[in-house]
Amino acid sequence: MSGLDASASAASLGSVQGPATTNVLVTPIAGFHTERERLLSVNLGGKTLDSIKTKTYTIEHTRERWYERFFWDKEHQNFVGKHDVLGPIALSLLKEKVVSSADEKKYQYRAILWTKKGMLRCYFPKKSNKTADVFASIADACELQRSSLNNLMLVQKEQQQKLSTDLLKIESMETSSRLIFGVVFGRNNQTSLEDMLLNEHGSETFTQLLDVIATKVDVNTFQNKDLMKFAGLSAKSETTSDGVESAYYTEFDGFEIMFHVSTLLPYVASDMQQVARKRKIGNDIGVLVVHEGTGGFSPSMTSSKVNHVFGMLQVDKRQNTHVQFRFVTAAKDEVPAFGPVLQEELTVFDDPAVFRSFILTKMINGVHAAYHHAPGFRRETTQEKLLDDLLNRYSSRNRWVSWSSKHARRRSVLISPAELHAGLCASCLKPITISETGVSALGKSWHVNHFVCAHCDVAFGTSPFIVNPQDNKPYCEKDYEDLFCPRCQACEKPISDYVLQAMGKTWHMLHFVCDECQEPIGERLFVEKDGKAYCLDDFYKKFGFACAKCSELITGEYIEALGRRWHTQCYTCFSCNKSINGPNVNAMGFPWHPDCFCCQVCRKTFDDGCFFEHENRPYCELHFYDITGSLCAKCQEPILDDQIVRALDKSYHADHFCCMKCNKVIGDNEHFIEHEAMPYCQGCAVEFESST
C-alpha cells in the first residue's frame, strides 16, 4: 500500500454513478467487476432469527444433486464410453412417467452426461424406444454432434449398483450443501482486508447484523462437528492456539453455512499480520465486508488467490431501529454476473427476514458462480481421471483391460466339429474325440475340462482368463488379481484398473483422499506429513508455513527475515510494494526502503529513529497526536497525560481550554457558550451578546 491515505486515493478517482456520495465504496481496479451501488435500509431491531422463515430470492449457478434426487433409488441405466472431444464419459438414463399427465402411457427421459467439464443435465419427452434416437436427443440437449454418443456401452446389470455408488460420490464432490463465508469488520479509512483483520473487536451494529443473518453458537457444545471440521474451526483450549469460543452458523434453503467472523477468530496482539485470521478468511471464496466509517474497500490490496467475491456493506446513517447501508459487490472478472439484482436506488427492509434472504442468496450465488466458472476451481484433470477409472472398470468392451496393458484378458473359443482333427489336447496330449468338447486358446487346442486356471485348477470354459507374462500361464480373474495386481493401501483390495501411485504406495483413484477433508486428491498437488496426505488447502490450514505477506503456502524458495518466512517475490517494501535489493529498514514487522519509511502525513523520514505507530502505519510525533485526537488545539503540542478536554470536536490540555476573551480556564463542571466554534465563559458571553 502506498503512503497516501485512503481519502486522498478515493478523491482522485472521482465519483461513481449511484447513490449520491463523494467517495467510492469499492475502488475500481483491473481484474474485478462491480455492480451498481445501492442503498439498503435494514431494520436491525426487528424479529429474531427463530422467526425468520422467509425466502424470496432465487439460488443461481447451483449444481442440484440430480443423481441423488432422481436416479439413486430408481431403476435406471448407466452407460460408459469415450467421446472424441470430451474424453471418457458416462451417461445415466432414467425413464419416468410425466406426473402432470393423466395418460398412464406418457413418459419422459431424464439424463445426466458425466464429463470432465462437469455434469450436463437434460430431460425430454419419450418419442422413440430406439437407443440411437434417445442418444441423439441427449446430444442435441447437450449441444453435441448427434452421433457422438453412439459408441456408449451399457454397463452389465450386476455392475450397475456399484457404478451408481461411484457416480453418487463423484456428484457429491461437485455439489456441496456446506458453505463457508468470511465476514470482516472494518473501521474508518481501513481499505484492505489486512488492515481490517487487525480489529480485535467489532461494534454493536456489526453484532446486530450478524444476529439477523445467523445464530451465534458455542463451539464446545455445537453438535455439527463435521461442519466445524469442514470450516477448519476447533474449540479453544489450553493445548490449541487457534481455537475459538464461538462462531456463527445458519441453515438456509438446504445449505449449512458457517461463518469465519474476523472478530471471533484468534487475535494475537503482537502479530501485525494476524496470520491465524488470514488462514481462515484468506481461504474463503466469498467474503462479506461490514465497514463503519469513511474510505472505500480495495480488492487489489487483498493478496489471497482464493477470495473471488466480496460483498461490501458500509454504514451510511442510522434512524431508530433502521440502519442504512451502502451496498455493492465486487468479483473477479472470470466470475459471471450473479443475482439477485436490486432495481431501486434505495430498498427498505422492514422485515429483517427478507434482508437475510437477500444477503445470503447474493453471497451463495456469488460463491457458486466463482466455484463453477473461475479457472482456479475447475477440476478437469481429476474429473477426467475419475471417469477414465469408471470406463476401465465398467466398460463391457474394455472391462478386461487390467492395470497394465500387458495383462489383457482373453477368452477361449469352442472348437467346431470340423476343427477337431487339428491336434491333440495341449494338457493331456490325447486326441479330442468327436464326442468331446474342445476349446481353442493361446494358439492351442484343449479338452474343455483341461484348460484350467494355473492356481485354482478350475476350468475356464469360455470365461475370461489372464495370462501372466512372467510365467506365461493362464489365471482366472480372481486369482490373477489376488496374486499379481497391486493392492490399494486404503481398502486392501486388488486394483484391476487405474493405479494411482503416491507416497510409495498404490491406491484406487477414489481411495487416495485428503486426511482432513476426505475428498479424493486425484492428481492434484498434495503434501505428506506423518504418513498422511493433505490437499494443499487443508495442509495450509493445519500445518503450512504462510508467507508473511500473501499468506499463501510456501512450497519453494523463501526468505527468512524478521522472524517470519516470505516468498522471494513477496519480500517487498511495505509502503511502495517494490522489491528490496539494497539497504532496508525493518520496522513494525515489515521491511521498508529507507526513503519510504516516513511519516504518512508530512513524508519526513525518522532520522532520529523515533516514530509513532497508528493502525499499522508510522507517523512523526506531531501528526500521530493529530490523527489520534491528542494534539492540543490551542498550543499545537501533544497531550501526554490523562488531563485532556474534548470539546467542540477538538482536544485541549486541561489548562488550555480557556475563554477566548478573558483567557480564564473553563473547568470540568463549568458551562460555556460556543460562538464561531470558539469557547466563551458565561460572563464573557453575556458581555459579548450585550455588545452585539
C-alpha positions in Angstrom: 0.0 0.0 0.0 1.3 3.5 -0.8 1.8 6.2 1.7 -1.2 8.2 0.5 -4.2 8.0 2.8 -7.4 6.3 1.7 -9.4 9.5 1.4 -6.9 11.0 -1.0 -6.9 7.9 -3.1 -10.7 7.8 -3.3 -10.9 11.5 -4.1 -8.6 11.2 -7.1 -10.9 8.7 -8.7 -13.9 11.0 -8.7 -17.4 10.0 -8.0 -19.3 7.0 -9.4 -22.9 6.6 -10.6 -25.4 5.5 -8.0 -26.5 7.0 -4.7 -25.2 10.5 -4.1 -21.7 10.1 -2.5 -18.3 11.7 -2.5 -16.3 8.6 -2.0 -16.1 5.3 -3.9 -17.3 2.3 -1.9 -15.1 -0.2 -3.9 -12.1 1.1 -5.7 -12.3 0.2 -9.5 -9.3 -1.9 -10.5 -8.3 -4.1 -13.3 -9.3 -7.8 -12.8 -12.5 -7.0 -10.9 -16.0 -6.0 -11.9 -18.5 -4.3 -9.6 -22.3 -3.8 -9.6 -24.1 -0.5 -9.3 -24.1 0.7 -5.7 -27.4 0.5 -3.8 -28.7 1.7 -0.5 -30.2 -0.8 1.9 -32.2 0.4 4.9 -32.4 -2.6 7.3 -34.4 -3.0 10.4 -31.9 -4.5 12.8 -34.2 -4.3 15.8 -36.9 -6.5 14.3 -37.7 -10.2 14.5 -35.3 -12.7 16.0 -33.7 -15.4 13.9 -36.1 -18.0 15.3 -39.0 -16.4 13.4 -37.1 -15.9 10.1 -38.5 -18.4 7.5 -38.8 -16.1 4.5 -37.2 -17.0 1.2 -37.9 -14.5 -1.6 -34.8 -14.8 -3.9 -33.6 -17.5 -6.4 -30.4 -19.5 -5.9 -28.4 -19.4 -9.1 -25.3 -21.1 -10.6 -26.3 -24.1 -8.5 -25.5 -27.7 -9.0 -28.5 -29.6 -7.8 -27.9 -33.2 -6.8 -29.8 -34.6 -9.7 -28.4 -38.1 -9.4 -29.2 -38.4 -5.7 -32.6 -36.9 -6.1 -33.9 -38.5 -9.3 -31.8 -41.6 -10.1 -30.3 -43.1 -6.9 -33.2 -45.2 -5.6 -34.9 -45.7 -9.0 -34.3 -48.3 -11.7 -32.2 -46.7 -14.4 -29.4 -47.5 -16.9 -25.8 -46.3 -16.8 -23.5 -46.3 -19.8 -19.8 -45.6 -20.2 -17.7 -44.7 -23.2 -15.3 -42.3 -24.8 -16.1 -39.1 -26.6 -13.9 -37.7 -29.4 -13.7 -34.3 -27.6 -14.7 -34.8 -24.0 -12.7 -38.0 -23.5 -14.1 -40.6 -21.0 -17.8 -40.0 -20.3 -20.6 -41.7 -18.5 -24.4 -41.5 -19.1 -27.2 -42.1 -16.6 -30.6 -42.5 -18.2 -34.0 -42.7 -16.5 -37.4 -43.2 -18.0 -40.1 -41.7 -15.8 -43.8 -41.0 -16.0 -44.9 -37.5 -16.6 -46.5 -36.6 -13.3 -48.8 -33.8 -14.7 -50.3 -36.1 -17.3 -53.3 -38.4 -16.7 -52.2 -40.6 -19.6 -50.6 -43.7 -18.0 -48.5 -44.3 -21.1 -46.9 -40.8 -21.3 -43.3 -40.9 -20.3 -40.2 -38.7 -20.5 -36.4 -39.4 -20.3 -34.2 -37.7 -17.7 -30.4 -37.9 -18.4 -27.1 -36.9 -16.9 -24.0 -36.8 -19.1 -20.9 -37.0 -16.9 -17.9 -35.3 -18.4 -14.6 -33.8 -17.3 -16.2 -30.4 -17.5 -19.0 -31.3 -15.2 -22.5 -32.9 -15.2 -24.7 -32.0 -18.2 -28.4 -32.5 -17.3 -31.4 -32.7 -19.5 -34.9 -34.2 -19.8 -37.2 -34.6 -22.9 -40.4 -36.4 -23.9 -40.1 -40.0 -24.9 -40.7 -40.2 -28.7 -38.8 -43.4 -29.5 -37.6 -46.6 -27.9 -34.6 -46.8 -30.2 -31.3 -46.2 -28.3 -29.8 -44.2 -31.2 -32.8 -41.8 -31.2 -32.6 -41.4 -27.4 -28.8 -40.7 -27.6 -29.4 -38.2 -30.4 -31.9 -36.3 -28.2 -29.4 -36.2 -25.4 -26.6 -35.0 -27.7 -28.9 -32.2 -29.0 -29.7 -31.1 -25.5 -26.0 -31.0 -24.6 -25.1 -29.3 -27.9 -23.0 -32.2 -29.1 -22.9 -33.9 -32.5 -26.0 -36.2 -32.8 -23.9 -39.3 -33.5 -21.2 -38.6 -30.9 -22.8 -40.8 -28.2 -23.4 -43.9 -30.3 -20.4 -45.7 -29.0 -21.6 -45.7 -25.4 -21.8 -49.1 -23.8 -24.4 -50.3 -21.4 -22.8 -51.4 -18.1 -23.7 -55.0 -17.1 -26.6 -55.4 -14.8 -24.6 -56.9 -12.0 -22.3 -53.9 -12.1 -25.0 -51.2 -12.1 -25.4 -50.7 -8.4 -21.6 -50.5 -7.8 -21.3 -47.9 -10.6 -24.2 -46.0 -9.1 -22.4 -45.7 -5.8 -19.3 -44.4 -7.6 -21.4 -41.8 -9.5 -23.0 -40.6 -6.3 -19.6 -40.0 -4.8 -18.5 -38.0 -7.9 -21.6 -35.9 -7.7 -21.0 -35.2 -4.0 -17.6 -33.8 -4.9 -19.2 -31.3 -7.4 -22.2 -30.3 -5.4 -21.8 -29.4 -1.7 -24.5 -28.3 0.6 -21.9 -26.9 3.0 -20.7 -23.4 2.6 -18.2 -21.1 4.4 -18.3 -17.3 4.2 -15.8 -14.9 5.6 -17.2 -11.8 7.5 -14.8 -9.0 8.2 -15.3 -5.8 10.3 -13.7 -2.6 9.1 -13.2 0.8 10.7 -12.6 4.3 9.5 -10.2 4.5 6.5 -9.3 0.8 6.5 -9.3 -0.1 2.8 -7.8 -3.6 2.8 -8.7 -6.9 4.5 -5.2 -6.9 6.0 -6.0 -3.7 7.8 -9.4 -4.9 8.9 -8.1 -8.1 10.4 -6.2 -6.0 12.9 -9.5 -5.1 14.6 -9.8 -7.1 17.8 -13.5 -6.3 18.3 -16.5 -5.3 16.2 -19.3 -2.9 17.0 -22.9 -3.1 18.2 -24.1 -2.7 14.6 -21.8 -5.4 13.4 -23.2 -7.8 16.1 -26.8 -6.9 15.3 -26.2 -7.6 11.6 -24.7 -11.0 12.4 -27.5 -11.9 14.7 -30.0 -11.2 11.8 -28.1 -13.3 9.3 -27.1 -16.3 11.5 -27.1 -17.7 15.0 -24.1 -17.4 17.4 -23.2 -20.9 18.7 -20.9 -22.2 21.4 -18.2 -24.2 19.7 -17.8 -26.5 22.7 -21.4 -27.6 22.6 -22.2 -27.3 18.8 -23.4 -30.7 17.6 -22.4 -30.5 13.9 -18.8 -31.5 14.4 -18.4 -32.4 10.7 -19.3 -28.9 9.6 -16.9 -27.5 12.2 -14.1 -29.7 10.7 -15.1 -28.6 7.2 -14.8 -24.9 8.3 -11.4 -25.6 10.0 -12.7 -24.5 13.4 -11.9 -26.1 16.7 -12.8 -25.3 20.3 -10.4 -23.1 22.3 -8.3 -25.0 24.8 -5.0 -24.8 26.7 -3.4 -27.0 24.0 -4.6 -25.1 20.9 -3.6 -21.6 19.9 -6.0 -21.3 17.0 -9.2 -22.4 18.7 -12.4 -20.3 19.0 -15.0 -20.0 21.7 -18.0 -19.2 19.5 -19.0 -18.9 15.8 -21.9 -18.0 13.6 -24.0 -20.7 11.9 -27.2 -20.9 9.9 -29.3 -23.2 7.6 -30.8 -21.6 4.5 -32.5 -23.2 1.5 -30.9 -26.6 2.0 -27.4 -25.2 2.8 -25.5 -25.4 6.0 -23.5 -22.2 6.3 -20.6 -21.5 8.8 -19.1 -18.0 9.0 -15.5 -17.1 9.6 -16.1 -13.9 11.6 -12.9 -12.0 11.8 -13.5 -10.6 15.3 -14.3 -14.1 16.7 -11.1 -15.7 15.2 -7.9 -15.8 17.3 -6.3 -12.4 17.9 -2.6 -12.0 18.6 -1.7 -8.5 19.6 2.0 -8.9 18.6 1.1 -10.3 15.1 0.7 -7.4 12.7 -0.4 -9.9 10.0 -2.9 -11.8 12.1 -1.9 -15.0 10.4 -4.4 -17.1 12.2 -7.3 -15.0 10.8 -5.8 -14.8 7.3 -5.5 -18.5 7.2 -9.3 -18.8 7.6 -10.7 -15.8 5.7 -7.9 -16.0 3.0 -9.3 -19.4 2.0 -13.0 -18.3 1.7 -14.3 -17.8 -1.8 -16.9 -15.2 -0.6 -16.2 -12.5 1.9 -18.8 -10.0 3.4 -17.1 -6.8 4.5 -19.0 -4.7 7.1 -17.5 -1.3 7.3 -18.2 1.6 9.7 -16.6 4.9 8.8 -15.2 6.5 5.6 -12.9 5.1 3.0 -13.6 2.6 0.3 -12.5 -1.0 0.0 -9.8 -2.0 -2.4 -9.8 -5.7 -3.6 -6.3 -5.1 -5.1 -5.0 -4.9 -1.5 -6.2 -8.5 -0.9 -3.4 -10.9 -1.5 -5.4 -14.2 -1.3 -5.9 -16.0 -4.6 -8.9 -17.8 -3.2 -11.1 -14.7 -2.4 -13.2 -14.2 -5.6 -16.3 -12.4 -4.4 -16.7 -9.5 -2.0 -19.9 -8.0 -0.6 -19.4 -4.6 0.9 -21.8 -3.1 3.5 -20.9 0.3 4.7 -22.9 2.1 7.5 -24.3 5.3 6.0 -26.7 6.5 8.6 -29.0 5.4 11.4 -32.6 6.2 12.2 -34.3 4.5 15.1 -34.1 0.7 14.6 -33.1 1.1 10.9 -29.5 1.2 9.7 -28.9 2.4 6.2 -26.0 0.7 4.4 -24.3 1.5 1.1 -24.0 -1.9 -0.6 -22.0 -3.1 -3.6 -20.4 -6.4 -4.7 -17.1 -6.9 -6.4 -16.0 -10.1 -8.1 -13.0 -11.2 -10.2 -13.6 -10.9 -14.0 -13.8 -14.6 -14.6 -16.8 -14.8 -12.2 -20.0 -14.3 -14.2 -22.8 -12.0 -13.1 -25.0 -13.2 -10.3 -28.2 -12.1 -8.6 -30.4 -11.0 -7.0 -30.1 -7.5 -8.5 -31.9 -4.7 -6.8 -33.5 -2.3 -9.3 -34.3 0.6 -6.9 -31.6 3.0 -5.6 -33.0 2.5 -2.1 -34.5 -0.7 -0.8 -36.1 -0.7 2.7 -36.1 -4.0 4.5 -38.6 -3.5 7.3 -38.6 -7.3 7.8 -35.1 -8.4 8.6 -36.0 -11.9 7.3 -36.2 -10.5 3.8 -32.8 -8.8 4.2 -31.3 -12.1 5.5 -32.7 -13.9 2.4 -31.3 -11.3 0.1 -27.8 -11.1 1.5 -27.4 -14.9 1.9 -28.7 -15.6 -1.6 -26.4 -12.9 -3.0 -23.3 -14.5 -1.3 -24.3 -18.1 -2.2 -24.8 -17.2 -5.8 -21.5 -15.4 -5.9 -19.7 -18.3 -4.5 -21.4 -20.7 -6.8 -20.6 -18.5 -9.8 -16.9 -18.4 -8.8 -16.6 -22.1 -8.0 -18.2 -23.4 -11.2 -16.8 -20.9 -13.6 -13.5 -19.5 -12.4 -10.4 -21.3 -13.7 -8.8 -21.7 -10.3 -11.6 -24.0 -9.1 -12.0 -26.3 -12.1 -11.0 -29.9 -11.5 -11.0 -31.2 -15.1 -7.9 -33.3 -14.6 -9.3 -35.1 -11.5 -12.7 -35.4 -13.1 -11.2 -36.9 -16.3 -9.2 -39.5 -14.3 -12.3 -40.5 -12.3 -14.3 -41.0 -15.4 -11.4 -42.9 -17.0 -11.3 -45.1 -14.0 -15.1 -45.8 -14.4 -14.6 -46.6 -18.1 -11.8 -49.1 -17.4 -13.8 -50.9 -14.7 -17.3 -50.9 -16.2 -16.9 -51.0 -20.0 -18.3 -54.2 -21.5 -15.8 -53.9 -24.3 -12.8 -52.8 -22.3 -13.6 -54.3 -18.9 -10.8 -56.8 -19.5 -8.2 -54.1 -19.6 -6.2 -54.5 -16.4 -3.9 -52.2 -14.5 -1.3 -52.8 -17.2 -1.9 -53.2 -20.9 0.4 -56.3 -20.8 -2.1 -58.1 -18.7 -5.1 -58.2 -21.1 -8.0 -60.6 -20.5 -8.7 -63.2 -23.1 -11.4 -65.7 -23.9 -11.1 -69.3 -25.1 -13.2 -70.3 -28.2 -15.2 -73.5 -28.7 -13.8 -75.7 -31.5 -16.3 -76.8 -34.1 -16.5 -80.5 -35.1 -14.7 -79.7 -38.4 -11.7 -78.5 -36.5 -11.4 -81.4 -34.0 -8.8 -83.1 -36.1 -6.5 -80.0 -35.7 -4.4 -81.5 -32.9 -4.1 -83.1 -29.5 -5.1 -81.6 -26.2 -2.2 -79.4 -25.0 -2.7 -80.6 -21.5 -3.1 -84.4 -21.7 -1.7 -84.8 -25.2 -4.6 -87.0 -26.1 -6.9 -86.6 -29.1 -10.1 -84.6 -28.7 -12.8 -87.0 -30.0 -16.0 -86.2 -31.8 -18.0 -86.8 -28.6 -15.9 -84.4 -26.5 -16.0 -80.6 -26.2 -12.8 -78.8 -27.0 -11.7 -75.2 -26.7 -9.1 -73.1 -28.6 -6.9 -70.8 -26.6 -3.3 -69.5 -26.7 -2.9 -71.0 -30.1 -3.6 -74.5 -28.9 -6.5 -76.9 -28.5 -7.7 -78.3 -25.2 -10.3 -80.6 -23.7 -12.7 -78.1 -22.2 -12.1 -79.5 -18.7 -8.3 -79.4 -19.2 -7.9 -75.7 -19.9 -7.8 -74.6 -16.3 -6.5 -71.8 -14.0 -2.9 -72.3 -13.1 -3.7 -71.6 -9.5 -7.1 -72.9 -8.6 -7.4 -75.6 -11.4 -11.0 -74.5 -12.2 -11.8 -74.9 -15.9 -12.3 -71.7 -17.8 -14.8 -72.9 -20.4 -15.5 -69.7 -22.4 -15.0 -67.4 -19.4 -12.3 -64.7 -19.5 -8.7 -65.5 -18.3 -5.5 -63.6 -18.0 -2.0 -64.7 -19.0 0.7 -63.7 -16.6 3.6 -62.5 -18.7 6.1 -63.7 -16.1 5.3 -67.4 -16.3 3.1 -67.3 -19.5 0.4 -69.2 -17.6 -3.4 -68.6 -17.7 -5.2 -67.5 -14.5 -8.8 -66.8 -13.7 -9.6 -63.1 -12.9 -9.9 -63.6 -9.2 -6.6 -65.5 -8.8 -4.8 -63.1 -11.1 -5.9 -60.1 -9.1 -5.1 -61.7 -5.8 -1.7 -62.9 -6.9 -0.4 -60.2 -9.2 -2.4 -57.0 -9.0 -1.2 -54.2 -6.7 -3.4 -53.6 -3.7 -5.0 -50.4 -2.6 -3.4 -49.1 0.6 -6.8 -47.9 1.8 -9.2 -50.8 1.2 -6.5 -53.6 0.8 -8.3 -54.9 -2.3 -6.6 -55.6 -5.6 -6.5 -52.8 -8.1 -7.5 -54.1 -11.5 -8.0 -50.7 -13.2 -6.2 -47.4 -13.0 -3.5 -47.4 -10.3 -2.6 -44.2 -8.5 0.9 -44.2 -7.0 1.6 -41.9 -4.2 3.7 -41.9 -1.0 5.4 -45.1 -2.2 2.1 -46.9 -2.2 -0.7 -47.8 -4.6 -4.3 -46.7 -4.4 -7.7 -46.8 -6.1 -8.3 -43.4 -7.7 -11.2 -42.7 -5.3 -9.4 -44.0 -2.2 -6.5 -41.6 -2.1 -8.1 -38.9 -0.1 -7.0 -35.9 1.9 -6.9 -36.9 5.6 -8.6 -33.7 6.6 -11.5 -33.1 4.1 -11.7 -36.7 2.9 -12.1 -35.6 -0.8 -10.2 -37.6 -3.5 -6.9 -35.9 -4.3 -6.6 -37.4 -7.7 -3.6 -35.9 -9.5 -3.7 -32.6 -7.6 -0.7 -31.5 -5.6 -0.7 -32.8 -2.1 1.6 -32.7 0.9 2.6 -35.7 3.0 3.0 -35.3 6.8 3.4 -38.1 9.4 2.3 -40.7 6.8 -0.9 -38.8 5.9 -1.8 -37.0 2.7 -3.3 -33.5 2.7 -4.6 -31.4 -0.2 -2.8 -28.0 -0.3 -5.7 -26.0 1.2 -6.0 -28.3 4.2 -2.3 -28.6 4.8 -2.1 -24.8 4.7 -4.9 -24.5 7.2 -3.5 -27.2 9.5 0.3 -27.0 9.3 1.6 -24.9 6.5 4.1 -22.0 6.7 2.3 -19.0 5.5 4.1 -16.2 3.6 4.1 -13.2 5.9 2.7 -11.0 3.2 0.3 -13.0 1.0 -0.5 -15.8 3.5 -0.2 -18.4 0.7 1.6 -21.7 1.3 5.3 -21.6 0.8 6.4 -24.6 -1.1 9.7 -23.5 -2.8 12.4 -21.0 -2.0 11.8 -18.3 0.6 13.4 -15.5 2.5 13.5 -15.7 6.3 13.5 -12.3 7.9 12.0 -10.5 10.9 11.3 -13.9 12.4 9.0 -14.9 9.6 9.1 -16.5 6.1 8.4 -14.8 2.8 8.0 -15.8 -0.8 11.0 -14.3 -2.6 8.6 -12.2 -4.7 6.7 -11.1 -1.6 9.7 -9.7 0.3 9.0 -6.1 -0.8 8.8 -2.7 0.7 5.7 -2.4 2.9 5.0 1.1 1.5 5.7 1.1 -2.2 5.5 -2.7 -2.8 8.7 -2.7 -4.9 11.5 -5.2 -4.4 14.2 -4.6 -1.9 17.7 -5.1 -3.3 19.7 -2.8 -1.1 19.6 -1.3 2.4 16.3 -1.5 4.1 14.6 -0.6 7.4 13.0 -3.4 9.4 10.1 -1.8 11.4 6.7 -2.8 12.6 7.3 -6.3 11.4 7.9 -5.4 7.8 10.8 -4.3 5.5 10.8 -0.8 4.1 13.0 1.2 1.7 14.8 3.9 3.9 13.1 6.7 2.0 9.7 5.0 2.2 9.8 4.6 6.0 8.5 8.1 6.8 5.6 9.9 8.4 2.4 9.1 6.4 1.3 12.8 6.5 4.4 15.0 6.2 6.6 12.4 4.5 9.6 13.2 6.7 11.9 10.4 7.5 12.7 9.4 11.1 16.4 10.4 11.2 16.5 10.0 15.0 15.0 6.6 14.8 11.9 7.6 16.7 8.4 7.2 15.2 4.9 6.6 16.4 2.7 3.8 15.1 -1.1 4.0 14.4 -3.2 1.4 12.6 0.0 -0.3 11.3 1.4 3.0 9.8 4.3 5.2 11.0 3.9 8.9 11.9 6.0 11.6 13.4 5.1 12.7 16.9 3.1 15.8 15.8 0.9 14.0 13.2 0.5 10.9 15.4 -1.1 13.0 18.1 -3.0 15.0 15.5 -4.7 12.0 13.9 -5.4 10.3 17.2 -7.1 13.4 18.6 -4.3 14.1 21.2 -3.0 17.4 19.8 -3.9 20.5 21.8 -5.9 22.8 19.6 -4.5 25.9 21.4 -0.8 25.2 21.7 -0.4 22.6 19.0 1.6 20.4 21.4 0.9 16.8 22.2 -1.2 16.0 25.2 0.9 13.4 27.1 -1.1 13.0 30.3 -4.7 12.0 31.1 -5.7 15.6 31.6 -7.4 16.0 28.3 -10.5 18.0 27.5 -12.5 17.2 24.4 -14.9 19.8 23.2 -16.1 21.5 20.0 -14.7 18.5 18.1 -11.2 19.3 19.3 -8.8 18.3 22.1 -7.2 20.6 24.6 -4.8 20.4 27.5 -6.9 20.8 30.7 -5.4 24.2 31.4 -5.6 25.4 27.7 -9.4 25.1 27.4 -9.9 28.8 28.1 -12.4 31.5 27.4 -11.4 33.3 24.1 -11.9 36.7 25.7 -10.7 36.6 29.3 -8.4 33.6 28.9 -10.0 32.0 32.1 -9.7 28.2 32.3 -13.1 26.6 31.9 -13.3 23.8 34.4 -15.0 20.4 34.2 -18.2 21.4 35.7 -18.4 24.9 34.3 -20.8 25.8 31.5 -19.5 27.7 28.4 -21.0 29.2 25.3 -19.9 28.4 21.8 -19.5 31.2 19.2 -18.0 30.6 15.8 -16.5 27.3 17.1 -14.8 29.1 20.0 -15.5 28.7 23.7 -16.5 31.6 26.0 -17.2 31.6 29.7 -20.7 32.6 30.7 -19.7 36.0 32.0 -17.9 37.0 28.8 -20.7 35.5 26.7 -23.2 37.8 28.4 -21.0 40.9 27.7 -20.3 39.7 24.2 -24.0 39.3 23.4 -25.0 42.7 25.0 -22.4 44.5 23.0 -23.7 42.9 19.8 
